[in-house]
Amino acid sequence: MPAWRQVVFGLAVAGLPGAAGAEEPRRAPRQGPTVVVTATRGPTEASRSGATSSVVTGDEIEAAHHIETQDALRAVPGLHFVKTANRGGTTSLFLRGGESDYTSILIDGFRINVDGGSFDFENLTNDGVDRIEVVRGAGSTLYGSDAMAGVVNVLTRRGEGPPTATVSSEAGSFGILRERLRFEAGEGEAAYAIDLSHLLQDDGRYENSDFRDFSFSGRFDQRMSETTTLTLLQRSLRSTLGVFTTSAGQRFDVPDPNDTKKRNDSLTGLTVTCVPEPDWESTLKVSRYLYETKFDTREDRSRGAEYSDTSSSTNLTDFERLGIDWQNAYAFGDDERIVAGGAFEQDTLLRATAVPGAATSSEVDDSRGTVSGFAQVDWGFDGRLFLTLGGRVDNSSDFETAATQRQAVAWLLEGGTRLRASHGTGIKAPTFFEIHGSGTVPGLATRGILDPETEKSRTLDGGVDRPFWGERGNFSLTGFYNRYEDLVELESSAIGYSQGGEAFS
């Protein structure tokens, strides 16, 4: 790490208001019961929800110094991450035995899964994160496609207090350098929280294993009137990774000195919240999500016989999602509420391979629109028994109309014991590649299946929670059953894709 960087950052930290050394300011721990938003699309005490959920707070993330979201979630029950190669390698999440594209990933309720439900956690950082909520069990009734096994919702931090700025710098082995800059304020009608970070690893275990990541997280809140609030969210992630082997992961595979992968994620989301009456809240969410990757393979046989690339090529993936979501929540009692709304999403995907001296060959270039409607009712009886019933219908230009449902119950007993159970169904849209195939692999449409069904799930879970040691500890026992149907599978490159597979977990 260059010495001048340490000097500059040390001086910058010392001169900024609200900064003390290289440590970031800690917030006072939050008191009161745990609140979960994701399980019901509204603030609900976790003890009054029949869903099996977990919350990782911002205080826990800061105390453990977790840089990436995957690190903050590794201790959550039911979640398993698989990562290839070194830092920056492809990282997939498997929830309760489901596939890596069976979990809906949200940021402040905006879905960031790419085509067909997949999401790579490789460079999703915890910058600007207030807490992370995980709801296990099918969640398509509230969040549509991809929530086959569960939902992960990353909730951002609202700015608080007088204007402050903080700079920090860290260094470690393998040439790792991390630099962060934070601005925050939240007084009166406006608030903002801005986080910028840079992570560099330039001395990895192998040649061409460097990784560089830039992250920006900005949240801006403005109260427009007594009844209306605007929240603008902007998150951007840019990374460059050296692909040091021909298959990007095997220790003794053929080395590669010059292949690279570049990734660019961008989420822009606007939330308009209006409370025309004390018991009525209307929320409109508009978003645009971009996901771009670029693999560059450069010819390197001239370097020696141990290298294998005989030509150069570029593989591009451009995915865009435009989304509109409008929901209305009406409370008609202390524990009774109706939530209803609709959503529209337009997904567009371009995948292409470019070879110098040859025409660009597009493998996939398509789009689809999905219109959805949903409703959910929550009831409470005597402050001890709580029920949730919900349903949803999704209609897409690329698959048949699909309906999902969800039921949950929580029963509070004496001494703080909670019994809970939930049942739900989920869906996942086939990928564009599975539907339309390519020049060499037949898709479902190529084989005459013009309106394929969605992949489906049915999940059932139940459990008991019991606090002990003065509520400083908690015993939790959960059992679950997941069934997946109408799965799309690749029979072979010559035959192509078919639908009808089943799986259990």
LOMARVEX-651042 format. One record per residue (C-alpha): x, z, y; residue number from 1; residue in three letters. Coordinates in nm, 4 decimals. Layout:
BEGIN
       px       pz       py   k   r
        X        Z        Y NUM ALA
...
This chain:
BEGIN
       px       pz       py   k   r
   0.0000   0.0000   0.0000   1 MET
   0.1547  -0.1009   0.3383   2 PRO
   0.2608   0.2022   0.5422   3 ALA
   0.1189   0.0572   0.8658   4 TRP
  -0.2324   0.0674   0.7178   5 ARG
  -0.2038   0.4366   0.6433   6 GLN
  -0.0816   0.5070   0.9961   7 VAL
  -0.3532   0.2985   1.1642   8 VAL
  -0.6312   0.4496   0.9598   9 PHE
  -0.5006   0.8017   1.0078  10 GLY
  -0.5002   0.7556   1.3865  11 LEU
  -0.8445   0.5914   1.3812  12 ALA
  -0.9981   0.8749   1.1837  13 VAL
  -0.8515   1.1385   1.4115  14 ALA
  -0.9981   0.9730   1.7192  15 GLY
  -1.3527   0.9066   1.6032  16 LEU
  -1.6414   1.1425   1.6822  17 PRO
  -1.7921   1.3081   1.3791  18 GLY
  -1.4824   1.2455   1.1670  19 ALA
  -1.2598   1.5140   1.0276  20 ALA
  -0.9436   1.3869   0.8627  21 GLY
  -1.0116   1.1276   0.5938  22 ALA
  -1.3164   1.3087   0.4594  23 GLU
  -1.6655   1.1762   0.5198  24 GLU
  -1.9262   1.4143   0.6643  25 PRO
  -2.1388   1.5890   0.4048  26 ARG
  -2.5096   1.6357   0.4572  27 ARG
  -2.6807   1.9627   0.3889  28 ALA
  -2.8286   1.9671   0.0360  29 PRO
  -3.1965   1.8794   0.0326  30 ARG
  -3.4389   2.1479  -0.0713  31 GLN
  -3.7777   2.1265  -0.2389  32 GLY
  -3.9132   1.9492  -0.5475  33 PRO
  -3.7695   1.6189  -0.6686  34 THR
  -3.9699   1.3223  -0.5375  35 VAL
  -3.9834   0.9854  -0.7152  36 VAL
  -4.1085   0.6712  -0.5395  37 VAL
  -4.0459   0.4069  -0.8053  38 THR
  -4.2829   0.5441  -1.0715  39 ALA
  -4.5996   0.5035  -0.8616  40 THR
  -4.4994   0.2914  -0.5579  41 ARG
  -4.5347   0.5989  -0.3391  42 GLY
  -4.3787   0.9447  -0.2937  43 PRO
  -4.4763   1.1555  -0.5954  44 THR
  -4.3356   1.4837  -0.7198  45 GLU
  -4.1513   1.4096  -1.0429  46 ALA
  -4.3313   1.6978  -1.2141  47 SER
  -4.6672   1.5312  -1.1433  48 ARG
  -4.5699   1.1950  -1.2921  49 SER
  -4.6094   1.1089  -1.6590  50 GLY
  -4.3194   0.8633  -1.6379  51 ALA
  -3.9797   0.9481  -1.7817  52 THR
  -3.7554   0.9270  -1.4766  53 SER
  -3.4173   1.0354  -1.3420  54 SER
  -3.2840   1.0651  -0.9873  55 VAL
  -2.9177   1.0440  -0.8854  56 VAL
  -2.8891   1.1845  -0.5335  57 THR
  -2.6525   1.0769  -0.2595  58 GLY
  -2.4958   1.4244  -0.2649  59 ASP
  -2.4130   1.3800  -0.6346  60 GLU
  -2.2658   1.0340  -0.5703  61 ILE
  -2.0449   1.1616  -0.2864  62 GLU
  -1.9342   1.4703  -0.4798  63 ALA
  -1.8214   1.2535  -0.7745  64 ALA
  -1.6656   0.9892  -0.5431  65 HIS
  -1.8440   0.7093  -0.7286  66 HIS
  -1.7607   0.3723  -0.5731  67 ILE
  -1.9869   0.1453  -0.7774  68 GLU
  -2.3510   0.1913  -0.8763  69 THR
  -2.2677   0.1517  -1.2445  70 GLN
  -2.0444   0.4608  -1.2264  71 ASP
  -2.3214   0.6701  -1.0701  72 ALA
  -2.5625   0.5715  -1.3505  73 LEU
  -2.3425   0.6123  -1.6579  74 ARG
  -2.4572   0.9719  -1.7182  75 ALA
  -2.8296   0.8881  -1.6930  76 VAL
  -2.9992   0.9206  -2.0360  77 PRO
  -3.1016   0.5940  -2.1996  78 GLY
  -2.8643   0.3728  -1.9978  79 LEU
  -2.5627   0.1954  -2.1466  80 HIS
  -2.3207  -0.0295  -1.9578  81 PHE
  -2.0967  -0.2939  -2.1158  82 VAL
  -1.8098  -0.4230  -1.9059  83 LYS
  -1.5711  -0.7074  -1.9840  84 THR
  -1.2046  -0.7129  -1.8869  85 ALA
  -1.0825  -0.5050  -1.5917  86 ASN
  -1.2303  -0.4066  -1.2537  87 ARG
  -1.4613  -0.6812  -1.1327  88 GLY
  -1.5437  -0.8036  -1.4839  89 GLY
  -1.9001  -0.8882  -1.5865  90 THR
  -2.0994  -0.5641  -1.6260  91 THR
  -2.4375  -0.5548  -1.8009  92 SER
  -2.6950  -0.2760  -1.8292  93 LEU
  -2.8850  -0.2069  -2.1522  94 PHE
  -3.1761   0.0368  -2.1181  95 LEU
  -3.3166   0.2050  -2.4297  96 ARG
  -3.1867  -0.0640  -2.6604  97 GLY
  -3.3370  -0.3550  -2.4676  98 GLY
  -3.1426  -0.6658  -2.3739  99 GLU
  -2.9355  -0.6844  -2.0563 100 SER
  -3.2137  -0.8789  -1.8776 101 ASP
  -3.4941  -0.6317  -1.9598 102 TYR
  -3.4492  -0.4026  -1.6561 103 THR
  -3.5808  -0.4743  -1.3085 104 SER
  -3.3128  -0.3986  -1.0471 105 ILE
  -3.4400  -0.3157  -0.6975 106 LEU
  -3.2917  -0.2227  -0.3622 107 ILE
  -3.5528  -0.0439  -0.1500 108 ASP
  -3.8165  -0.2105  -0.3683 109 GLY
  -3.6749  -0.5644  -0.3256 110 PHE
  -3.5987  -0.7276  -0.6624 111 ARG
  -3.2443  -0.8625  -0.7036 112 ILE
  -3.2481  -0.9817  -1.0652 113 ASN
  -3.1431  -1.3437  -1.0947 114 VAL
  -3.3016  -1.6155  -1.3064 115 ASP
  -3.4595  -1.4716  -1.6216 116 GLY
  -3.3923  -1.1057  -1.5390 117 GLY
  -3.0147  -1.0805  -1.5670 118 SER
  -2.8068  -0.8854  -1.3169 119 PHE
  -2.4325  -0.8283  -1.3013 120 ASP
  -2.3362  -0.4822  -1.1734 121 PHE
  -1.9712  -0.5824  -1.1307 122 GLU
  -1.9536  -0.5259  -0.7540 123 ASN
  -2.2742  -0.3450  -0.6553 124 LEU
  -2.1396  -0.0539  -0.4521 125 THR
  -2.2894   0.2765  -0.3404 126 ASN
  -2.2392   0.2014   0.0281 127 ASP
  -2.5410   0.3177   0.2269 128 GLY
  -2.7140   0.4634  -0.0803 129 VAL
  -2.9386   0.7682  -0.0345 130 ASP
  -3.0387   0.8025  -0.4009 131 ARG
  -3.0958   0.5971  -0.7159 132 ILE
  -3.4155   0.6271  -0.9191 133 GLU
  -3.4447   0.5236  -1.2840 134 VAL
  -3.7844   0.4918  -1.4540 135 VAL
  -3.7730   0.4306  -1.8281 136 ARG
  -4.0551   0.2391  -1.9963 137 GLY
  -4.2220  -0.0931  -1.9117 138 ALA
  -4.2789  -0.1234  -1.5359 139 GLY
  -4.4188  -0.4758  -1.4954 140 SER
  -4.7571  -0.3405  -1.3806 141 THR
  -4.5935  -0.2373  -1.0531 142 LEU
  -4.2912  -0.4668  -1.0323 143 TYR
  -4.3714  -0.7822  -1.2277 144 GLY
  -4.1271  -0.9853  -1.4336 145 SER
  -3.8087  -0.8357  -1.5857 146 ASP
  -3.9320  -0.4726  -1.6050 147 ALA
  -3.9558  -0.4925  -1.9857 148 MET
  -3.7689  -0.1684  -2.0584 149 ALA
  -3.7485   0.0038  -1.7218 150 GLY
  -3.6703  -0.0067  -1.3503 151 VAL
  -3.3637   0.0909  -1.1451 152 VAL
  -3.4329   0.1308  -0.7728 153 ASN
  -3.1446   0.1834  -0.5280 154 VAL
  -3.2817   0.3482  -0.2130 155 LEU
  -3.0810   0.3248   0.1084 156 THR
  -3.0059   0.5949   0.3628 157 ARG
  -3.1879   0.6273   0.6961 158 ARG
  -2.9604   0.7154   0.9848 159 GLY
  -2.9757   1.0748   1.1104 160 GLU
  -2.8438   1.2777   1.4023 161 GLY
  -2.6337   1.1763   1.7033 162 PRO
  -2.4163   0.8624   1.6913 163 PRO
  -2.1127   0.9102   1.4659 164 THR
  -1.8427   0.6887   1.3217 165 ALA
  -1.6210   0.7559   1.0226 166 THR
  -1.3187   0.5749   0.8825 167 VAL
  -1.1561   0.6519   0.5466 168 SER
  -0.8774   0.4992   0.3413 169 SER
  -0.7780   0.5648  -0.0212 170 GLU
  -0.5036   0.4300  -0.2447 171 ALA
  -0.4319   0.4567  -0.6169 172 GLY
  -0.2626   0.3051  -0.9190 173 SER
  -0.2736  -0.0678  -1.0057 174 PHE
  -0.2386  -0.1456  -0.6345 175 GLY
  -0.5890  -0.0167  -0.5535 176 ILE
  -0.6766   0.0223  -0.1868 177 LEU
  -1.0212   0.1170  -0.0558 178 ARG
  -1.1173   0.1258   0.3106 179 GLU
  -1.4540   0.2302   0.4556 180 ARG
  -1.6157   0.2286   0.7983 181 LEU
  -1.9482   0.4004   0.8673 182 ARG
  -2.1720   0.4128   1.1759 183 PHE
  -2.4850   0.6253   1.1824 184 GLU
  -2.7453   0.7566   1.4257 185 ALA
  -3.1065   0.8649   1.4080 186 GLY
  -3.2644   1.0215   1.7135 187 GLU
  -3.5984   0.9424   1.8735 188 GLY
  -3.7757   0.6208   1.7760 189 GLU
  -3.4752   0.4325   1.6366 190 ALA
  -3.2196   0.4882   1.3620 191 ALA
  -2.9387   0.2920   1.2028 192 TYR
  -2.6938   0.3373   0.9148 193 ALA
  -2.4120   0.0828   0.8754 194 ILE
  -2.1495   0.0909   0.6006 195 ASP
  -1.8616  -0.1534   0.5568 196 LEU
  -1.6085  -0.1299   0.2762 197 SER
  -1.3137  -0.3230   0.1357 198 HIS
  -1.1728  -0.2736  -0.2145 199 LEU
  -0.8519  -0.4383  -0.3320 200 LEU
  -0.6686  -0.4278  -0.6653 201 GLN
  -0.3592  -0.6469  -0.6451 202 ASP
  -0.1361  -0.5054  -0.9186 203 ASP
  -0.3425  -0.5246  -1.2358 204 GLY
  -0.2263  -0.4961  -1.5956 205 ARG
  -0.2093  -0.8749  -1.6359 206 TYR
  -0.1074  -1.1739  -1.4301 207 GLU
  -0.4036  -1.3118  -1.2320 208 ASN
  -0.6176  -0.9983  -1.2689 209 SER
  -0.6471  -0.9197  -0.8958 210 ASP
  -0.9845  -0.8192  -0.7530 211 PHE
  -1.1049  -0.8096  -0.3930 212 ARG
  -1.4467  -0.6954  -0.2754 213 ASP
  -1.6140  -0.6778   0.0665 214 PHE
  -1.9424  -0.4914   0.1074 215 SER
  -2.1792  -0.4556   0.4032 216 PHE
  -2.4889  -0.2364   0.4077 217 SER
  -2.7037  -0.2072   0.7167 218 GLY
  -3.0395  -0.0365   0.7598 219 ARG
  -3.2200  -0.0364   1.0946 220 PHE
  -3.5402   0.1619   1.1537 221 ASP
  -3.7622   0.1317   1.4593 222 GLN
  -4.0931   0.3040   1.5313 223 ARG
  -4.3012   0.0465   1.7195 224 MET
  -4.6030   0.2704   1.7824 225 SER
  -4.7698   0.5845   1.6550 226 GLU
  -4.8903   0.3914   1.3511 227 THR
  -4.6290   0.1201   1.2855 228 THR
  -4.2651   0.1365   1.1713 229 THR
  -4.0213  -0.1485   1.1026 230 LEU
  -3.7260  -0.1247   0.8643 231 THR
  -3.4699  -0.4063   0.8420 232 LEU
  -3.2277  -0.4072   0.5492 233 LEU
  -2.9214  -0.6278   0.5160 234 GLN
  -2.6802  -0.6002   0.2244 235 ARG
  -2.3972  -0.8416   0.1531 236 SER
  -2.1389  -0.8425  -0.1253 237 LEU
  -1.8479  -1.0851  -0.1516 238 ARG
  -1.5819  -1.0699  -0.4206 239 SER
  -1.2950  -1.2709  -0.5673 240 THR
  -1.1706  -1.2065  -0.9213 241 LEU
  -0.8734  -1.3511  -1.1043 242 GLY
  -0.9822  -1.4699  -1.4508 243 VAL
  -0.6657  -1.3864  -1.6442 244 PHE
  -0.7632  -1.5229  -1.9899 245 THR
  -0.9486  -1.8276  -2.1118 246 THR
  -1.2390  -1.6097  -2.2315 247 SER
  -1.1999  -1.3373  -1.9652 248 ALA
  -1.1580  -1.0336  -2.1792 249 GLY
  -0.9508  -1.0566  -2.4969 250 GLN
  -0.6209  -0.8740  -2.4675 251 ARG
  -0.4306  -1.1205  -2.6849 252 PHE
  -0.6182  -1.4351  -2.5828 253 ASP
  -0.4509  -1.7370  -2.4247 254 VAL
  -0.3444  -1.6307  -2.0714 255 PRO
  -0.4639  -1.8125  -1.7631 256 ASP
  -0.2584  -1.7857  -1.4412 257 PRO
  -0.4894  -1.9480  -1.1869 258 ASN
  -0.8622  -1.9455  -1.2742 259 ASP
  -1.0858  -1.7549  -1.0315 260 THR
  -1.4437  -1.6386  -0.9926 261 LYS
  -1.6021  -1.5933  -0.6511 262 LYS
  -1.9360  -1.4217  -0.5976 263 ARG
  -2.1605  -1.3843  -0.2949 264 ASN
  -2.4774  -1.1704  -0.2872 265 ASP
  -2.6999  -1.1361   0.0178 266 SER
  -3.0280  -0.9468   0.0541 267 LEU
  -3.2331  -0.9506   0.3722 268 THR
  -3.5495  -0.7428   0.3652 269 GLY
  -3.8045  -0.6462   0.6290 270 LEU
  -4.0566  -0.3681   0.5663 271 THR
  -4.3508  -0.3150   0.7997 272 VAL
  -4.5359   0.0122   0.7414 273 THR
  -4.8669   0.0739   0.9156 274 CYS
  -5.0792   0.3900   0.8942 275 VAL
  -5.4089   0.2966   1.0644 276 PRO
  -5.5788   0.6098   0.9268 277 GLU
  -5.4309   0.9400   0.8028 278 PRO
  -5.5277   0.8559   0.4428 279 ASP
  -5.4474   0.4847   0.4524 280 TRP
  -5.0985   0.3299   0.4447 281 GLU
  -5.0400  -0.0456   0.4439 282 SER
  -4.6958  -0.1867   0.3640 283 THR
  -4.5748  -0.5460   0.3995 284 LEU
  -4.2354  -0.6443   0.2559 285 LYS
  -4.0692  -0.9815   0.3195 286 VAL
  -3.7330  -1.0672   0.1653 287 SER
  -3.4724  -1.3326   0.0918 288 ARG
  -3.2142  -1.2823  -0.1833 289 TYR
  -2.9190  -1.5134  -0.2455 290 LEU
  -2.6845  -1.5055  -0.5448 291 TYR
  -2.3931  -1.7482  -0.5599 292 GLU
  -2.1039  -1.7745  -0.8044 293 THR
  -1.8203  -2.0232  -0.8237 294 LYS
  -1.5828  -2.0530  -1.1199 295 PHE
  -1.2680  -2.2578  -1.0498 296 ASP
  -1.0679  -2.3764  -1.3508 297 THR
  -0.7364  -2.5379  -1.2618 298 ARG
  -0.5195  -2.7521  -1.4876 299 GLU
  -0.2168  -2.5526  -1.6051 300 ASP
  -0.0720  -2.7152  -1.9195 301 ARG
   0.2254  -2.8255  -1.7097 302 SER
   0.3256  -2.4557  -1.6864 303 ARG
   0.4012  -2.4356  -2.0588 304 GLY
   0.2626  -2.4673  -2.4094 305 ALA
   0.1083  -2.1192  -2.3998 306 GLU
  -0.1474  -2.2323  -2.1388 307 TYR
  -0.4553  -2.4298  -2.2413 308 SER
  -0.6385  -2.5798  -1.9403 309 ASP
  -0.5920  -2.9576  -1.9503 310 THR
  -0.8182  -3.0404  -1.6554 311 SER
  -0.9723  -2.8878  -1.3470 312 SER
  -1.3417  -2.8180  -1.2838 313 SER
  -1.5794  -2.6068  -1.0749 314 THR
  -1.8970  -2.4416  -1.2016 315 ASN
  -2.1495  -2.3468  -0.9348 316 LEU
  -2.4583  -2.1254  -0.9529 317 THR
  -2.6878  -2.0936  -0.6504 318 ASP
  -2.9992  -1.8783  -0.6852 319 PHE
  -3.2484  -1.7998  -0.4091 320 GLU
  -3.5596  -1.5814  -0.4110 321 ARG
  -3.8136  -1.5648  -0.1292 322 LEU
  -4.0604  -1.2805  -0.1659 323 GLY
  -4.3686  -1.1377   0.0030 324 ILE
  -4.5312  -0.8147  -0.1137 325 ASP
  -4.8297  -0.6415   0.0459 326 TRP
  -4.9721  -0.3151  -0.0776 327 GLN
  -5.2321  -0.0701   0.0479 328 ASN
  -5.2420   0.2945  -0.0558 329 ALA
  -5.5506   0.5039   0.0094 330 TYR
  -5.5620   0.8785  -0.0617 331 ALA
  -5.9079   1.0216  -0.1283 332 PHE
  -5.7986   1.3751  -0.2247 333 GLY
  -5.4971   1.6006  -0.2552 334 ASP
  -5.3875   1.4356  -0.5815 335 ASP
  -5.6033   1.1206  -0.5874 336 GLU
  -5.4830   0.7824  -0.4664 337 ARG
  -5.5532   0.4117  -0.5092 338 ILE
  -5.2762   0.1541  -0.4684 339 VAL
  -5.3604  -0.2176  -0.4662 340 ALA
  -5.1851  -0.5281  -0.3448 341 GLY
  -5.0490  -0.8739  -0.4112 342 GLY
  -4.7149  -1.0514  -0.4187 343 ALA
  -4.5655  -1.4000  -0.4072 344 PHE
  -4.2173  -1.5074  -0.5161 345 GLU
  -4.0450  -1.8444  -0.4966 346 GLN
  -3.7333  -1.8765  -0.7144 347 ASP
  -3.4919  -2.1686  -0.6876 348 THR
  -3.1863  -2.2268  -0.9070 349 LEU
  -2.9086  -2.4850  -0.8969 350 LEU
  -2.6345  -2.4927  -1.1599 351 ARG
  -2.3804  -2.7701  -1.1456 352 ALA
  -2.0382  -2.8672  -1.2797 353 THR
  -1.7971  -3.0622  -1.0616 354 ALA
  -1.4873  -3.2393  -1.1987 355 VAL
  -1.2345  -3.3958  -0.9577 356 PRO
  -1.2681  -3.7708  -0.9663 357 GLY
  -1.6091  -3.7612  -1.1365 358 ALA
  -1.9661  -3.7413  -1.0110 359 ALA
  -2.1276  -3.3971  -0.9957 360 THR
  -2.3382  -3.3268  -1.3016 361 SER
  -2.6275  -3.0868  -1.2366 362 SER
  -2.7309  -2.8906  -1.5416 363 GLU
  -3.0311  -2.7148  -1.3809 364 VAL
  -3.2061  -2.7819  -1.0510 365 ASP
  -3.5557  -2.6337  -1.0418 366 ASP
  -3.7873  -2.3827  -0.8758 367 SER
  -4.1036  -2.1891  -0.9559 368 ARG
  -4.3607  -1.9858  -0.7681 369 GLY
  -4.5380  -1.6748  -0.8949 370 THR
  -4.8540  -1.5174  -0.7513 371 VAL
  -4.9433  -1.1622  -0.8550 372 SER
  -5.2112  -0.9005  -0.8010 373 GLY
  -5.1943  -0.5342  -0.9030 374 PHE
  -5.3880  -0.2074  -0.8771 375 ALA
  -5.3225   0.1527  -0.9773 376 GLN
  -5.5244   0.4737  -0.9623 377 VAL
  -5.3813   0.8282  -0.9686 378 ASP
  -5.5972   1.1342  -1.0434 379 TRP
  -5.5190   1.5045  -1.0377 380 GLY
  -5.7243   1.7841  -1.1950 381 PHE
  -5.6831   2.1468  -1.0800 382 ASP
  -5.3215   2.0812  -0.9813 383 GLY
  -5.2166   2.0781  -1.3489 384 ARG
  -5.3316   1.7551  -1.5134 385 LEU
  -5.2320   1.4195  -1.3618 386 PHE
  -5.3354   1.0723  -1.4834 387 LEU
  -5.2222   0.7231  -1.3849 388 THR
  -5.3947   0.3954  -1.4759 389 LEU
  -5.2779   0.0526  -1.3597 390 GLY
  -5.3013  -0.3198  -1.4251 391 GLY
  -5.1467  -0.6443  -1.3006 392 ARG
  -5.1856  -1.0214  -1.3381 393 VAL
  -4.9004  -1.2703  -1.2799 394 ASP
  -4.9577  -1.6449  -1.2544 395 ASN
  -4.6589  -1.8779  -1.2364 396 SER
  -4.5996  -2.2515  -1.2126 397 SER
  -4.3546  -2.2173  -1.5029 398 ASP
  -4.5385  -2.0031  -1.7595 399 PHE
  -4.8866  -1.9015  -1.8683 400 GLU
  -5.0817  -1.6303  -1.6847 401 THR
  -4.9712  -1.2858  -1.8032 402 ALA
  -5.1491  -0.9504  -1.7731 403 ALA
  -4.9836  -0.6082  -1.8007 404 THR
  -5.1090  -0.2502  -1.8008 405 GLN
  -4.9783   0.1033  -1.7736 406 ARG
  -5.1100   0.4559  -1.8423 407 GLN
  -4.9326   0.7869  -1.7868 408 ALA
  -5.0262   1.1548  -1.8100 409 VAL
  -4.8520   1.4775  -1.7071 410 ALA
  -4.9746   1.8285  -1.7914 411 TRP
  -4.8209   2.1331  -1.6221 412 LEU
  -4.8319   2.4549  -1.8272 413 LEU
  -4.7557   2.8129  -1.7391 414 GLU
  -4.3902   2.8910  -1.6754 415 GLY
  -4.3083   2.5426  -1.5434 416 GLY
  -4.3290   2.3580  -1.8755 417 THR
  -4.4388   1.9955  -1.8414 418 ARG
  -4.5810   1.7705  -2.1134 419 LEU
  -4.5695   1.3985  -2.0346 420 ARG
  -4.6517   1.0670  -2.1977 421 ALA
  -4.6728   0.7039  -2.0880 422 SER
  -4.7661   0.3662  -2.2335 423 HIS
  -4.7071   0.0296  -2.0740 424 GLY
  -4.6599  -0.3412  -2.1272 425 THR
  -4.3970  -0.5600  -1.9673 426 GLY
  -4.3110  -0.9265  -1.9235 427 ILE
  -4.0040  -1.1409  -1.8612 428 LYS
  -4.0079  -1.5017  -1.7534 429 ALA
  -3.7922  -1.7425  -1.9573 430 PRO
  -3.4883  -1.8691  -1.7714 431 THR
  -3.4881  -2.2150  -1.6150 432 PHE
  -3.2257  -2.3170  -1.8700 433 PHE
  -3.4417  -2.1952  -2.1605 434 GLU
  -3.7404  -2.3929  -2.0287 435 ILE
  -3.5713  -2.7161  -1.9251 436 HIS
  -3.2461  -2.7132  -2.1221 437 GLY
  -2.9556  -2.9378  -2.0245 438 SER
  -2.8145  -3.2748  -2.1157 439 GLY
  -2.6920  -3.1396  -2.4499 440 THR
  -2.9236  -2.8447  -2.5322 441 VAL
  -3.3020  -2.9086  -2.5571 442 PRO
  -3.5218  -2.6588  -2.3712 443 GLY
  -3.8762  -2.5461  -2.4493 444 LEU
  -4.0254  -2.8175  -2.2268 445 ALA
  -3.8084  -3.0808  -2.3954 446 THR
  -3.9593  -2.9753  -2.7271 447 ARG
  -4.3145  -3.0099  -2.5930 448 GLY
  -4.3824  -2.6485  -2.4860 449 ILE
  -4.4793  -2.7229  -2.1261 450 LEU
  -4.6366  -2.3824  -2.0460 451 ASP
  -4.4362  -2.1255  -2.2430 452 PRO
  -4.5500  -1.7673  -2.2632 453 GLU
  -4.3548  -1.4838  -2.1090 454 THR
  -4.1491  -1.2584  -2.3304 455 GLU
  -4.3447  -0.9345  -2.3783 456 LYS
  -4.2808  -0.5674  -2.4388 457 SER
  -4.4887  -0.2645  -2.5296 458 ARG
  -4.3343   0.0764  -2.4681 459 THR
  -4.4531   0.4239  -2.5566 460 LEU
  -4.2794   0.7511  -2.4765 461 ASP
  -4.3550   1.1219  -2.4567 462 GLY
  -4.1681   1.4428  -2.4015 463 GLY
  -4.1485   1.7976  -2.2757 464 VAL
  -3.9507   1.9515  -1.9886 465 ASP
  -3.8813   2.3236  -1.9595 466 ARG
  -3.6796   2.4941  -1.6814 467 PRO
  -3.4613   2.7918  -1.7650 468 PHE
  -3.2097   3.0263  -1.6065 469 TRP
  -3.4133   3.0628  -1.2884 470 GLY
  -3.4722   2.6853  -1.2666 471 GLU
  -3.0976   2.6237  -1.2430 472 ARG
  -3.1150   2.4428  -1.5758 473 GLY
  -3.3688   2.2204  -1.7471 474 ASN
  -3.4358   2.1422  -2.1127 475 PHE
  -3.5793   1.7956  -2.1709 476 SER
  -3.6799   1.6293  -2.4975 477 LEU
  -3.8056   1.2670  -2.5092 478 THR
  -3.9097   1.0283  -2.7842 479 GLY
  -3.9814   0.6575  -2.7324 480 PHE
  -4.0798   0.3369  -2.9127 481 TYR
  -4.0276  -0.0164  -2.7762 482 ASN
  -4.1561  -0.3420  -2.9250 483 ARG
  -4.0537  -0.6861  -2.7931 484 TYR
  -4.2444  -1.0055  -2.8787 485 GLU
  -4.2462  -1.3803  -2.8039 486 ASP
  -3.8712  -1.3744  -2.7468 487 LEU
  -3.7004  -1.7019  -2.6579 488 VAL
  -3.4091  -1.7737  -2.8914 489 GLU
  -3.1477  -2.0466  -2.9250 490 LEU
  -3.1673  -2.1918  -3.2772 491 GLU
  -2.8674  -2.4198  -3.2290 492 SER
  -2.7193  -2.6505  -2.9671 493 SER
  -2.8756  -2.9492  -3.1425 494 ALA
  -3.2224  -2.8007  -3.2035 495 ILE
  -3.2475  -2.6068  -2.8760 496 GLY
  -3.4684  -2.3115  -2.7832 497 TYR
  -3.7742  -2.1787  -2.9633 498 SER
  -4.0119  -1.8904  -2.8948 499 GLN
  -4.1601  -1.6251  -3.1238 500 GLY
  -3.8866  -1.3732  -3.1989 501 GLY
  -3.9491  -0.9977  -3.2301 502 GLU
  -3.7359  -0.6860  -3.1870 503 ALA
  -3.7762  -0.3068  -3.1871 504 PHE
  -3.5939  -0.0088  -3.0415 505 SER
